[in-house]
Amino acid sequence: MGTLTYGDVQRFEFEDRLLAHVKLAIVTKLLRHESFLLNWTVPAEQGSGRVSLWISRETLLTFRFVGSRPPAINVRWVEALTLTSARTGGMQLMAEDEIEALFLSRPAFGAVQQGGGGGHTPGARHG
C-alpha cells in the first residue's frame, strides 16, 4: 500500500497501482493550473464514509510507493480520472475495472475518448 500525504499530517493509503494513476491524473490537472476536489468512498471495513480533498498548486502532496517498480500505466484509467475532475463534484477515484462503464454511461466522455466507471475505491485506506 502506497501513501498519499496531504499537507503535513493527513495520510491516506492506496494500492500502488491506483496511486500511480491518481498521481498522473493530479499532475496533469496541476500542470494546467487547474484546482479540483479529489473524492473517494471509504470502504465499510475501514469505517465507511467519503473523503474529499481540495487539490491546487499550493497543496503539499507527497506520493510514496511501497513497490520498487512503477506499475504499467493504463492511459484510459488516467483519462477517466482526469475527465471526472471536470465535474463540479471533482475527480472521483475508481477501480480500473470501472473505467469502461464510465465512458459508456456518459456520452460526453465517450465523445472525447471511447471506453469507462466510478464508485467506491477498492484499495483506499484513510490512515
N, C-alpha and C positions, 0 to 999 in steps of 0.2 A: 504494500500500500504506500503510495506516494503521498506527499503533503502539500497542500496549498496553504500558505500563511498569508493572512490578510492583515495588513498593518503590522504591529509588533507582537501581538499576542493571540489572535484568533487563528486556530489551526483546524484544517478540515482534511480528512483522509479520503483519498480516491484510489482506485486501482490505477497503476501506472499507465496503462493503455488509454483509459478515459482521460486522465490528467494530461497526457501528451497532446491529445486532440483539443482539449479545453484550452491549453496553453496557446496552441497555434491560432485558435479562433479569437482568443483575447488579444493576442499580439496583432492580428490582422485588424481588429477594430481600433486598437490604440494607435497603430501606425497611421490610421485615417483621422486621428484626433476625435474619435467617437467615444463618448461615455455611454454606459448602459448598466442595467441590472443583470446580475448573474444569479439564476434561480435553480434550486433543485429541491426535491422532496426527500425528507429523511425517512428511511425505511422503518417499519414498525419495530424491528428487533433493535433499533438504535434510539427508540423513544418517539418516533413519528414526528410529524410537523413539516415545516417548509423553511428554507433559508433563502434570503435574498441579500446580495452584496452589491453595493454601488462600486462600479469599476470605472476609473478615469485615469488619465495620465499622471495624476497626483497620487494615486493609490499605490502604496508599497505592497507589492506582491512578490512572494517567493515560491518557486516550484521546486520541490525536492522529490526525486525519484529513488525508489529502492533498488530497482534493477540497474545493472551497469550498461545495458544496451538499450538504445532507443527502439521503441516498437515500430513496426511497419505502419505507415500512415495511410488511412483511408480518407482520401480527399473529399469524398461525398459526405463523410461524417463532419469534417471541418466546415464544409459548405453549409450543411444543415444547421450546425450550431451558430454559424455567422448569420445565416438568414433569420433564425428565430430572434436574434438580438435586435432586429429592425422593428419588432413589435413594441408597443407601449409597455408591455409586461416584461420585456427584456429577454436575454438569452436563457433558454430552458435546456438544462443538461438532459441528455437522453442516452440510452444504451445504443450501441452500434446497430443492433437488430431492429431498431425503431426508425431509422432514417428513411427508408424507402416509403414507409407508411406516411411519414410527414410530407414528403414530396407529392405522393398520390392524393392525400387528403386536402392539400392546399394548392389549388390551381395556380395561384400567383407564384408559388415556389417552383412548381413544375414547369412553368413557362420560362423561368430563369435557368433551371437545371432540371433534368429529368431524374426521377427516382424518389425517400424517407422518413420520422417518428416522434414522439415526445411525451414522456410521462415521468414516472418515478426514475430515480437514478441508482441503478444497482452499482455497488462498489463505492458508494459515497458514505463517508462517516464524518461526523462532527466530533472534534476532539479538543 
